[in-house]
């Protein structure tokens, strides 16, 4: 599935077929996961008791809008970890983009962000969300700083960055933590990601690739009590209530 290339504007039934998913208008209603075009945008959904509500990418409303208005600006933990400070706005690659929430925060604060997502179905949601946000007066300027690419950053980060003419000062990683106990899957949304992508067992290779590409630092988001990714020890750690950021620093980010 991760090798699929999603064409923007592609008919939904063709897109779903190439992603190995059902298409709601034709698909079996009992299919594990299926795509549907709704009035609110492209949605990925499955059986509600297992997967919860349909998943969409919406940068114009809901939690994204609230965080844009009241999130705390450059005082937010992700902003501090990525080095955003007075006079410092680095170029950033979010190599595990997911639904783009952290990338949108960073772009809101002025950073140019390249989002890389390996799961083609999630990439399709990102493209749809960015397209709708670009037509919204409040978010158009923000998402103009966001570009999205589909590919496996652990295997091809350098080529993806070069293809998009990006020279990142910072690489942000948020690999899925490999829960061994299925009861730990509290968030139903996370079940969608695990069913599509599995655990990030190649996280050490992803960290190595990020360290090769970032000119200044690599930032790794982890559950607060989780061990660091196998490999070099982080130089600094920023802790929040439920998560932390491990920082691997090549050189300091300085004001322009």
C-alpha positions in Angstrom: 0.0 0.0 0.0 2.8 2.4 0.8 4.1 2.3 -2.7 0.9 3.7 -4.2 1.0 7.2 -5.7 -2.1 9.2 -5.1 -3.1 11.5 -8.0 -4.9 14.6 -6.8 -8.3 14.8 -8.2 -8.3 11.1 -9.1 -11.8 9.5 -9.1 -12.6 8.1 -5.7 -13.3 4.6 -6.8 -10.0 4.4 -8.6 -8.1 5.8 -5.6 -9.8 3.4 -3.2 -9.0 0.4 -5.5 -5.3 1.3 -5.7 -5.1 1.8 -2.0 -6.7 -1.6 -1.4 -9.7 -0.1 0.3 -13.4 -0.3 -0.3 -15.2 2.7 -1.8 -18.3 3.6 0.2 -20.6 4.0 -2.8 -19.8 0.5 -4.1 -18.0 -1.2 -1.3 -19.1 -3.7 1.2 -20.5 -1.9 4.2 -18.7 -4.4 6.5 -15.3 -3.7 4.9 -12.6 -3.1 7.6 -11.7 0.3 6.2 -13.2 2.3 3.4 -12.9 5.7 1.8 -15.9 8.0 1.4 -16.3 11.6 0.0 -18.5 13.4 2.5 -19.7 17.1 2.7 -16.9 17.6 5.2 -14.2 16.1 2.9 -12.5 12.8 2.2 -13.0 10.3 5.1 -11.5 7.0 6.1 -13.8 4.9 8.2 -14.5 1.4 9.5 -16.7 -0.3 12.0 -17.5 2.4 14.6 -17.1 0.2 17.7 -13.6 -0.7 16.7 -12.3 2.3 14.8 -14.5 5.1 16.2 -15.6 8.1 14.1 -14.5 8.6 10.5 -11.1 10.1 10.2 -10.7 13.3 8.2 -8.0 16.0 7.9 -9.5 19.4 8.7 -7.2 22.4 9.3 -10.1 24.9 9.3 -12.2 23.9 12.3 -12.3 21.9 15.4 -9.1 21.2 17.4 -6.8 22.6 14.7 -8.7 26.0 14.7 -8.7 26.1 18.5 -5.0 25.3 18.7 -4.2 27.9 16.1 -6.0 30.6 18.1 -5.3 29.5 21.7 -2.5 27.0 21.5 0.2 29.1 23.1 2.3 30.2 20.1 6.0 29.5 20.2 5.6 28.5 23.9 4.2 25.1 22.8 6.4 22.1 23.5 6.6 21.1 19.8 7.7 24.6 18.9 10.4 24.7 21.5 11.6 21.3 20.5 11.9 22.3 16.9 13.8 25.5 17.8 11.2 28.1 17.0 12.2 31.2 19.0 12.5 35.0 18.6 14.2 35.5 15.2 14.5 31.7 14.6 12.1 30.0 12.2 13.8 26.9 10.8 12.8 24.9 7.8 11.3 21.6 8.9 10.6 18.1 7.5 7.9 16.2 9.4 8.9 12.8 8.3 6.0 10.9 10.0 3.2 13.4 9.1 0.2 11.3 10.2 -2.8 13.7 10.1 -0.6 16.7 10.0 -1.5 18.2 13.4 2.1 19.0 14.5 3.0 20.2 11.0 0.1 22.6 11.0 1.1 24.1 14.3 4.6 24.6 13.0 3.4 26.2 9.8 1.0 28.4 11.8 4.1 29.7 13.6 5.7 30.6 10.3 7.8 27.5 9.4 8.1 26.0 6.0 7.2 22.3 6.4 7.5 19.3 4.2 5.1 16.5 5.4 6.1 13.0 4.5 3.6 10.2 5.0 4.2 6.6 4.0 0.6 5.3 4.2 -1.0 6.3 0.9 -4.6 6.4 2.3 -3.5 8.9 5.0 -1.6 10.9 2.4 -4.8 11.1 0.4 -6.5 12.6 3.5 -3.7 15.1 3.9 -4.0 16.2 0.3 -7.7 16.6 0.7 -7.4 18.6 3.9 -4.7 20.9 2.5 -6.8 21.5 -0.6 -9.8 22.6 1.4 -7.7 24.7 3.8 -6.1 26.5 0.8 -9.6 27.8 -0.1 -10.3 29.1 3.4 -9.3 32.7 4.1 -8.1 32.0 7.6 -5.8 29.1 6.7 -4.7 29.7 3.1 -1.6 31.6 4.1 -0.6 28.9 6.6 -1.1 25.8 4.4 0.8 27.6 1.6 3.9 26.9 3.8 3.0 23.1 3.8 3.8 20.6 1.1 3.1 16.9 1.3 4.9 13.9 -0.1 4.1 10.2 -0.1 6.9 7.8 0.7 8.8 5.8 3.3 11.1 8.2 5.1 13.1 5.4 6.7 14.1 4.2 3.2 14.1 7.3 1.0 14.2 10.4 3.2 17.1 12.0 1.4 15.6 11.5 -2.1 12.2 12.8 -1.0 13.8 15.9 0.5 15.9 16.5 -2.6 12.9 15.9 -4.9 11.0 18.7 -3.1 14.0 21.0 -3.2 14.1 21.1 0.6 17.2 21.7 2.8 15.7 21.0 6.3 17.4 22.5 9.3 15.1 20.3 11.5 13.6 16.9 11.0 10.6 16.0 13.3 9.7 12.4 14.0 6.8 10.9 15.8 7.1 7.1 15.2 4.4 4.9 16.6 5.4 3.3 19.9 5.2 -0.5 19.6 2.5 -1.5 22.2 2.8 -5.2 22.9 -0.4 -5.2 25.0 -3.4 -4.7 22.8 -5.4 -3.3 25.7 -3.1 -0.3 25.5 -4.8 0.8 22.2 -6.9 3.3 23.9 -7.4 5.7 21.0 -9.6 4.1 18.3 -8.0 6.4 15.8 -4.7 4.7 16.5 -6.1 1.4 15.5 -6.6 2.7 11.9 -2.9 3.6 11.7 -1.8 0.3 13.1 -4.0 -1.7 10.8 -2.6 0.3 7.8 1.0 0.7 8.8 1.8 -1.6 11.7 4.3 -0.5 14.3 7.4 1.5 13.4 9.8 -1.3 13.8 12.2 0.5 11.6 12.4 3.6 13.9 16.2 3.2 14.4 16.7 3.4 10.6 14.4 6.4 10.4 16.4 8.2 13.1 19.6 7.4 11.3 18.2 8.8 8.0 16.9 11.9 9.8 20.3 12.5 11.4 21.9 12.4 7.9 19.4 14.9 6.4 18.9 17.5 9.2 21.5 20.3 9.2 20.8 21.4 12.8 18.7 19.0 14.8 16.4 16.0 14.9 13.4 16.1 17.2 11.7 12.8 18.2 8.3 12.8 20.0 7.9 9.9 22.4 5.5 8.8 25.2 6.9 10.3 28.4 7.9 7.0 29.9 9.0 5.2 26.7 12.7 4.5 26.1 14.6 6.5 23.5 14.8 5.1 20.0 17.7 2.6 19.7 20.8 4.3 18.6 22.7 7.4 19.7 21.6 9.0 23.0 19.7 12.3 22.7 21.5 15.4 23.7 18.5 17.1 25.4 15.1 16.1 26.5 12.0 18.3 26.9 9.2 16.7 28.9 5.4 17.4 28.9 2.6 15.8 30.9 2.1 12.8 28.6 4.9 13.0 26.0 8.4 14.2 25.7 10.8 15.3 22.9 14.3 13.8 22.5 16.6 16.3 20.8 19.6 15.2 18.7 21.6 18.4 18.0 24.2 18.9 15.3 24.5 22.6 15.8 22.6 25.5 17.3 19.9 27.4 15.5 20.7 31.1 15.5 18.6 34.2 14.8 18.8 35.4 11.2 
